[in-house]
């Protein structure tokens, strides 16, 4: 009698990704909503590309904001009555102003006009993702910039009507493809610059 061959273990079937819910805009004339929608999807695509958001920036801003609020609350509800405690109130006001100023300077330095700042990735120093859209314009510009080298930048300018249907639905696949191409162009430009440094 021949031996029965051991049955090979069945390969697990790949789990399909959950279908994304269609994005619909109720008013195609609200420029801020249109820009925000494109920004949100672009942010998602960049993170899916392998980048990771640098949450330290937000954490620092939160800490500075909380300390500033605590200083303001202490000046209002702290011990003593005004004007006897004027020095304490004055100190808290100065501290609040300094902390608020420091938070704004830190945000400007680390984020600028970007709505996404990432951690270092693939030998780079991370990226800043920002966008521009002039008032009453149908053109939207998405910009991907190296976090440490502002000269290393790629951008894509598109017409918004090309990515929204008449019924308000976003052409999700087309827009994601556009952002993915921007990421690929950025990676290629960064690779070219690294190769030139080695030579």
Beta strands, then each sheet from edge to edge (+ up, - down):
strand 1: 116-117
strand 2: 127-132
strand 3: 139-146
strand 4: 153-159
sheet 1: 1+ 2- 3+ 4-
end
